[in-house]
Amino acid sequence: MMKGLARAPFASSSSSSFSSSSLSVSERRRRRSDDGVFSNRSRASSSSSSSSLKKKKNKKILFVRGISASSSSSSKTTGTNEFKTSDGVTIRGTFAEGGGEAQTTTSDEKRTALIMLHGSYHASWCFSENFFDYFSGGGRGGYGTNVDAYAMDFRGQGASDVPVKDGKAMKVAGTLERHARDVREYVEHVMREKKDAYDRVYLVGHSFGGLIAQKVYAEDGDGDDGKGGKLFDGMILLASVPPTGNGEMVKRFLKEDLWKSMKITYAFIAKQFGTDAKSCRECFFSESVAESEIEKYMRLINDSSKARLLDLKHLNEELPIVVKNDAKKGNERVLVIGGQNDYVVDNTGVRETAAFWRSKEILIDGLAHDVMLDSKWQTVAEKMMQFIDA
């Protein structure tokens, strides 16, 4: 999520295996959850229920830890979830399941899942604010009958636990590989729980979450045993850090506008945007966003990060992203969106990402870095839905 941030370090963590990467998509989606991580207790009500039933709220328990989700029968089921990673860190997130008979999907009525990954200094709230209702609520977007949205908090971010080493909380949450593994494990758990409910699953990554998404997607189905273990049908990148990292962007910003680059760099190093509304706007939002909204998002950003997401010095050792299977590239597989007014990921960076994935970038005028929260967020959501429906 950092543009001029050559010096804001981030990540380390050990690797570990995950159990079902060798399963095919159909095998994974048919399997019942036998590891006790997920537990499904009830179903969302039909949108065609009687008015008296509509006044009642159904309860759904996801995961054995008893986190509940309430739903309005005419819109969507929303709630929180959690699971434990292969190295023992508890990851939490939020979800929104589409309105109507969301939990009684038949083979003729397949669903789409969006797995949303936030960037630095953010958490799952940045997607639930607008995108959950658009894609799963059936309100603004009208797509609530067959789209479910999941947004996880990376380790050390939002509600997820901070990893501990030698009895002390780590200052850096994880490596690129560790975060990518967390995403794969999370999605595998979701697939086992939902069985064959989804015929399409898309990664959605914002900023540094977009870089993590690229790592996950690039290696998806590349199992050493030859069975693949493919999870994803495509990827949507929103103001994403390019597959080579943010180093070249830092250099460009220093040349183009030294003073602004220094301000942005300081804002990320000192986390100034978490307490200063002007800095928050400069880094993430356009001038058209109301001041009251900036104040709200500033407080959320300030509380979102308990450890740095990545160590940028170590990150360079894990880059660039390598794709073994070129079939994953192209306009049909990858959508790349950026903002013309983004002062964290510049237009050249967006074009670099699109070129790498052999896709065509979409640059939206008047849009700043936080594309899912900025005043033109619905334009972004519409472009995403057009891609999914294509």
Secondary structure as the mmCIF struct_conf table of DSSP 4:
data_model
#
loop_
_struct_conf.conf_type_id
_struct_conf.id
_struct_conf.beg_label_comp_id
_struct_conf.beg_label_asym_id
_struct_conf.beg_label_seq_id
_struct_conf.end_label_comp_id
_struct_conf.end_label_asym_id
_struct_conf.end_label_seq_id
BEND BEND1 LYS A 3 GLY A 4
TURN_TY1_P TURN_TY1_P1 ALA A 6 ARG A 7
TURN_TY1_P TURN_TY1_P2 SER A 19 SER A 22
BEND BEND2 LEU A 23 LEU A 23
HELX_RH_AL_P HELX_RH_AL_P1 VAL A 25 ARG A 30
HELX_LH_PP_P HELX_LH_PP_P1 ARG A 31 SER A 33
BEND BEND3 ASP A 35 VAL A 37
HELX_LH_PP_P HELX_LH_PP_P2 ALA A 44 SER A 46
TURN_TY1_P TURN_TY1_P3 SER A 47 SER A 48
BEND BEND4 SER A 49 SER A 49
HELX_RH_AL_P HELX_RH_AL_P2 SER A 51 LYS A 54
TURN_TY1_P TURN_TY1_P4 LYS A 55 LYS A 55
BEND BEND5 LYS A 56 LYS A 56
STRN STRN1 ASN A 58 LEU A 62
TURN_TY1_P TURN_TY1_P5 PHE A 63 GLY A 66
STRN STRN2 ILE A 67 SER A 71
TURN_TY1_P TURN_TY1_P6 SER A 73 SER A 74
BEND BEND6 SER A 75 SER A 75
STRN STRN3 THR A 77 LYS A 84
TURN_TY1_P TURN_TY1_P7 SER A 86 ASP A 87
BEND BEND7 GLY A 88 GLY A 88
STRN STRN4 THR A 90 GLU A 97
BEND BEND8 GLY A 99 GLU A 101
TURN_TY1_P TURN_TY1_P8 ALA A 102 GLN A 103
TURN_TY1_P TURN_TY1_P9 SER A 107 ASP A 108
BEND BEND9 GLU A 109 GLU A 109
STRN STRN5 ARG A 111 LEU A 117
TURN_TY1_P TURN_TY1_P10 SER A 120 TYR A 121
TURN_TY1_P TURN_TY1_P11 SER A 124 SER A 124
HELX_RH_AL_P HELX_RH_AL_P3 TRP A 125 SER A 128
TURN_TY1_P TURN_TY1_P12 GLU A 129 ASN A 130
HELX_RH_AL_P HELX_RH_AL_P4 PHE A 131 SER A 136
BEND BEND10 GLY A 137 GLY A 141
TURN_TY1_P TURN_TY1_P13 GLY A 144 ASN A 146
STRN STRN6 VAL A 147 MET A 152
HELX_LH_PP_P HELX_LH_PP_P3 ASP A 153 PHE A 154
TURN_TY1_P TURN_TY1_P14 ARG A 155 GLY A 156
STRN STRN7 GLN A 157 GLN A 157
TURN_TY1_P TURN_TY1_P15 GLY A 158 ALA A 159
BEND BEND11 SER A 160 SER A 160
HELX_LH_PP_P HELX_LH_PP_P4 ASP A 161 PRO A 163
STRN STRN8 VAL A 164 LYS A 165
TURN_TY1_P TURN_TY1_P16 ASP A 166 GLY A 167
STRN STRN9 LYS A 168 ALA A 169
BEND BEND12 LYS A 171 LYS A 171
STRN STRN10 VAL A 172 VAL A 172
HELX_RH_AL_P HELX_RH_AL_P5 LEU A 176 LYS A 194
TURN_TY1_P TURN_TY1_P17 LYS A 195 ASP A 196
STRN STRN11 TYR A 198 HIS A 206
TURN_TY1_P TURN_TY1_P18 SER A 207 SER A 207
HELX_RH_AL_P HELX_RH_AL_P6 PHE A 208 GLU A 219
TURN_TY1_P TURN_TY1_P19 ASP A 220 GLY A 221
TURN_TY1_P TURN_TY1_P20 ASP A 224 ASP A 225
BEND BEND13 GLY A 226 LYS A 227
BEND BEND14 ASP A 233 ASP A 233
STRN STRN12 GLY A 234 LEU A 238
BEND BEND15 ALA A 239 ALA A 239
HELX_LH_PP_P HELX_LH_PP_P5 SER A 240 PRO A 242
TURN_TY1_P TURN_TY1_P21 PRO A 243 THR A 244
BEND BEND16 ASN A 246 ASN A 246
HELX_RH_AL_P HELX_RH_AL_P7 GLY A 247 GLU A 256
HELX_RH_AL_P HELX_RH_AL_P8 LEU A 258 ALA A 270
TURN_TY1_P TURN_TY1_P22 LYS A 271 LYS A 271
HELX_RH_3T_P HELX_RH_3T_P1 GLN A 272 GLY A 274
TURN_TY1_P TURN_TY1_P23 THR A 275 THR A 275
HELX_RH_AL_P HELX_RH_AL_P9 ALA A 277 PHE A 284
TURN_TY1_P TURN_TY1_P24 GLU A 287 SER A 288
BEND BEND17 VAL A 289 VAL A 289
HELX_RH_AL_P HELX_RH_AL_P10 GLU A 291 ASN A 302
TURN_TY1_P TURN_TY1_P25 ASP A 303 SER A 304
STRN STRN13 SER A 305 SER A 305
BEND BEND18 LYS A 306 ALA A 307
STRN STRN14 ARG A 308 ARG A 308
BEND BEND19 LEU A 309 LEU A 309
HELX_RH_AL_P HELX_RH_AL_P11 LEU A 312 LEU A 315
HELX_RH_3T_P HELX_RH_3T_P2 ASN A 316 GLU A 318
BEND BEND20 PRO A 320 PRO A 320
BEND BEND21 LYS A 324 LYS A 324
HELX_RH_3T_P HELX_RH_3T_P3 ASP A 326 LYS A 328
BEND BEND22 GLY A 330 GLY A 330
TURN_TY1_P TURN_TY1_P26 ASN A 331 ARG A 333
STRN STRN15 VAL A 334 GLY A 339
TURN_TY1_P TURN_TY1_P27 GLN A 340 ASN A 341
BEND BEND23 TYR A 343 VAL A 345
HELX_RH_AL_P HELX_RH_AL_P12 ASN A 347 PHE A 356
TURN_TY1_P TURN_TY1_P28 TRP A 357 ARG A 358
STRN STRN16 ILE A 362 ILE A 364
TURN_TY1_P TURN_TY1_P29 ASP A 365 GLY A 366
BEND BEND24 HIS A 369 HIS A 369
TURN_TY1_P TURN_TY1_P30 VAL A 371 LEU A 373
BEND BEND25 ASP A 374 ASP A 374
TURN_TY1_P TURN_TY1_P31 SER A 375 LYS A 376
HELX_RH_AL_P HELX_RH_AL_P13 TRP A 377 ASP A 389
#
